[in-house]
Amino acid sequence: MKGPGKWLAAWRGLALSVLLGSLSVWLAGWPVLQTHGISPLTVAIVLGMLVGNTVYPSFAPWAGSGVTLSRTTVLRLGVVLYGFRLTLQDVVHVGWVGVLIDAIMLVSTFLIAVQVGTRLLGLDRQSSMLVGAGSAICGAAAVLAAEPVVRGRAEQVSVAVAGVVIFGTISMFLYPLLAGLNDLWHVIPGGAEQFGIYIGSTVHEVAQVVAAGRQVGPEAAGTAVIAKMVRVLMLAPFLVVLATWLRAREGAAREPGADGAASRPPAVPAFAFIFVGTVLFNSLNLLPKAVVDGITRGDTFLLAMAMGALGLSTHFGTLRRAGGKPMLLALVLFAWLVLGGAGINRAVTLLGH
């Protein structure tokens, strides 16, 4: 497809992504979904998959390029603007204890994902890394950000997001119960505020952290969100390190003289550096709060567009062929986040005092 037809196909696909994104944001605003921490990104991939497995295949040839644009360029823009949710002041608020807990949880969760996924479960490396990124950092947004680095397929991303949604939802009901047990056993010292850091360092999605923290109490909710934002801030260095490692590994594995796009190792993502620049700029507090709030709302819409486009490209048959191993890996990581996370929070908190 060339010339005007190519541009028309792009606009059609973008319009479809805009429609899915708008509908997702609207539906996620319903009280019943807000109460249960269901984000627009979760709604978007469900809607995208429903449309993608029913009516979309019939007109995909006339809109596919725009859908691909939403999954790539719009996604990267969404990740960059995600930085307006964060400031360096957030890091200062949780102190070195909170930062260290977040860093240990991120690194350990991702390494467990790669080792258990590839060696014990026999999963491909891309699926293991995507599930690991979603569990280790910030759920669906991290899966989307890692996808161009690990070069995952649409169905691999969808399965990873599904694991985040399922076990993150369970977390929202589990952590308030754990808070009651912690009041009796004092596994994590420091009261509600320190328990909030435990929530923020181990629960998958930002919306799920908010929901779980609010059920525990206002003190826990405040530190939970800040700890989660610090964890999100680690997304950029994580992507840079991951891309550099993959580039070195795949570059060494190539045969001498091999070339071509198919064999070229992934480059360090430029959008990760721009994301850091966005956080630094936002830390200066140069923009009015109303403007920043508007940018973050727009960013949620862009990420919902990208997630909806991803759903359009995901087929149920492919998901069935993926089997239960990715979900089993997500379960293993969930157990680590809850149990191992409690141990790490206790150890680092006691060290800090």
N, C-alpha and C positions, 0 to 999 in steps of 0.2 A: 504494500500500500504506500503510495507516494503522493506528494503535493497536497492539495486541499483535503483529500480523503484522509491522509495521515493526521492532519491537524483536527479534522472533524472527529475522528476516532478518539483522539486524545481528550478533546473537550467532552465527548460523551462519557468516557470512563471517569473523568474528573467529576462530572456532574453526578454520576451515580455514586461515587465515593462521598461527595458532599451531602447527597441525600441520606446515605447510610449514617454518616457522621452526625448530621443534624437530628435524625430520628433517635440515634443512640443517646445523645446528650439529653434530649427531651425525656426519653423513657427513664434514663438513670436519675432524673430529677424527681421521679415519683417517690413519695415518702416510703413506701414499702421496700423499694430497692435501696434507697439511701440508708435506711435503718440497718439493712443487712450488708452494707459496705460494697454493693455492686457498682462498680465504676462504669463510666461510659465506654471504656475500652473493652470491658467484658461483654457489654451489651452489643457493641459494634461487631465483634468477631462472631457472635451467635447469629446476629442478623445477616452478616455477610455470608456465613456458611449456609443459612437457610435459602437465601437468594441464589448463592453460587451453585447449589445442588438442585435447584428447581428451574427457574426461568432464565438465569444468566447464560448458561451454555448456548442457548439459541441465538443470542446476539453478542457473544463474546468477541467474535472477529471484528465487530464494528466498534468496540469499546475497550478492547484489551490493552492498547497502548496507554490509555489514560489511567486504567487501573494499576498498571505497572508503575506509572509515574507516581501514583499515590503511595505505593508500597516502597518507593525508593526516595525520591526527592522530597516529597511531603513528609515522609518519616524522618529524614535527617533534619529537616527544619523543625519538626516537632521536638526532637531530642535537644537541639540547640536551645530552643525557647524554654525547655524544661528547666534551664538554669535560673530562670527568673523566680523559681520557687525557693531558691537557696541563697544563703549569704554566709560569709565567713564568720559572722557573729553567731550563727547556729553552732559552729564547731566550738567556739569559745564557751558557749553556754553549757554543753555537756562535759567539757573538760577532757583531759587526756584519758581518763578512765573510759568515758563513753566512746571516744575515737578508737582507742585500742580494742575495746570489745567489738565494735563494728568491723574493724580491720581483720581481727582474728576470725570472726564469723564468716566474713566474705571469703577469705582465702581458704579456710578449712572446708566450707561448704562446696566451693567450686572444685577443689581438688578431690574431695570425696565423690562428687558427681562424675568427674572424668574417670577416676580409678574404678569405682563400682560399675559405672555405666559400660565402659569399654571392656574391662577385664572379667568382671563377674557376670554381668547380664548380657554381654555380647552385642551391645548397642553400637551404632556408628558414632564416630567422634562428634559430628555436628549435633546430633540429638542430645548426647550427653552434655555437651557444652551449653546448649540452649536451655535445657532443664536446669543445669547448674547455675547459669546466669540469672534466670528468673527467681530461683530459690535464694540465691546468695545476695541479690542486690535489691531490686525494686519491682519484681513481678513482671507483668506483661511489657512494661516500658523497657526493662532491661533485655528481655527476649528480643524485642524489636530492634533495639540498639545493637545487640550482638549479632543479629542475623546477617548483615552485610560483611561482618568481620569473619565469621566462620563459614559464610556462604551456604547457609541452610536453605532447604526447600520449604515451600509454603506449608506442607503437611507436617514437617518437623517443627516448625514454629507453632503451628496450631496445637499440636500435642503438648508442647512445652507450656503454652499458655493455659491449656486445660488443666494441667497439673497444678499450676499456680492458683487458678481459680478454685479448684476443688479443695486443696489443702489449706489455702488461705482462708476460705470460708469456714472450714472446720476450726481454724485458729480463733476466729472471732467468738466462737462459743466456748472454746477450750480455755483460753487465757483468763477470763473472769473466774472460772472454777479454780485454776491454778493460783490465782491471786488469793483466794480464800484459804487454800492449803498453805500458801506461803506465810500467811498471817499466823498459822499455827506452828509451822515447822521452821520458818525463817531460813529457808534454803538460800534465798537472795536477800542479804541484809540491806538496810537503808530505807525500808518502808516503801510507800507507794511511788515515790519519785524514782527510786532505783529500779523498782519493778517496771516502771514505764520504759526505762532504758532496755530492759530485757525484752519487752514487747517490741520496741522499735528496732532492736538489733536482730530479731528472729522472725517476725511476721512478714509475709511476702509483699503485699500491695500497700501503698500509702492509705488508700481508703479503708482497708482492712485494719491497719494500725489505728486509725482514728476510731473506728467502730469498737475495737477491742479496748482501747484506752479509755474511752468514755464510759464503758460499762464498769471498769475498775474504779474510776474516780477522776476528778479534774487534775490532781497532781500527776497521776500516772499518765493521763492523756497528754498533758503538756510536754513532759520529757519524752514520751513515746514518739510523738511527732518530730521533735527536734532530733532525737537519735536516728529516726528513720531518714530525715533529710540529710544528715551527715552520711549515712549509708548510701543514699542516692548520689551524694557528691563524689563518692568513690567510683562511680560509674565511668567517668572519663579516664582516670589513670588505669582502671581495670581494662578498658578497651585498648588503650595504648600498649600496655604490657602484653595482652593477649595477641594483638595483631603483630607485635614485634616477635613474640615467641613463635607464632605460626609461620611468619615470614622466614625466620631463621631455619625452622624445622623443615618446611617444605622446600626452601631454597637448597638446603643440603641434600634433600632426598631426590631432587631432580637429576636426571641423567645429564652429563656434560653436553652442552650444546642445545639442550631442550629449550624451546621457546613457545610463545603463543599464549593467548588469553586463558586457555583452559588450564595450562600448567603454571601460570604466574601466581606466586604466593600473594596473600592479601596484603595490601598496603596499610600503613598506620592511618586510621580514619581521621581526616581533617576535621570532621564535625565534632570529634571528641575535644580537640583543642579549642574550637570555637565555643563549645559548651562551657569549658573552664573560663574563657573570657567573659561569657555571659554572667557567670556566677560572680566573678570579680567586679564586673560593672554594677551588678545588682547590689553588691556589698557596699558600694559607695552611697547608696540611697539618694541618687540624683533624680530619680523619677518619682512623681507622686504615687501614693499607694493605690489610688483609683486606676492609674495607668498600668501599674504592675498587675493589679487584679484583672484588668481587661486582657493583658497579654497572656496571663496564665489560663484564663477562660478560652482564649483563642487557641492556645497550645493544646488544651484538652481536646478541642474540636479537631485540630490537625492530627493528633494521635488517634482519635476515633476514626477519622477518614482512612488513615493508614491501616488500622486494624480491620475496618470493614472491607477494604480492598484485599487484605490478606485472606479474610474469610471467603471472598469471592473465588479465590484461587485454590481453595482447599476442598477436596472431594472426600465424601464419607468413605468411599471404597478404599482410598489410600490410607485413611486413618485406621480402618479395620485391619489392613495389611500390616500396619505398624505394630499391632499387637499390644499386649499389656505391659511390656517391658519399660517403656518410658514412664508410665504411671507408677510402676513399681519403684523405679528410681526416684520419682517425685515423693513417694511414700517414705523411702529410706532417708531422703534429705529432710523431709518434714520431721521425722523422728529425731534426726540429728539436731535440727534447729530447736526443738522443744527440750530435749534431754541434754544434749551436748551444750546447747546455748545456756541452759540453766547453770551447768557446771562452770562454763567459762565466765558468765556474769558473776557468779559467786567468787571465783578465784581472783579475778581482776579487781572486783570491788573490795575484797579483803586486802589485796595488795595495795590498793590506793589509800586505804585507811591505816 
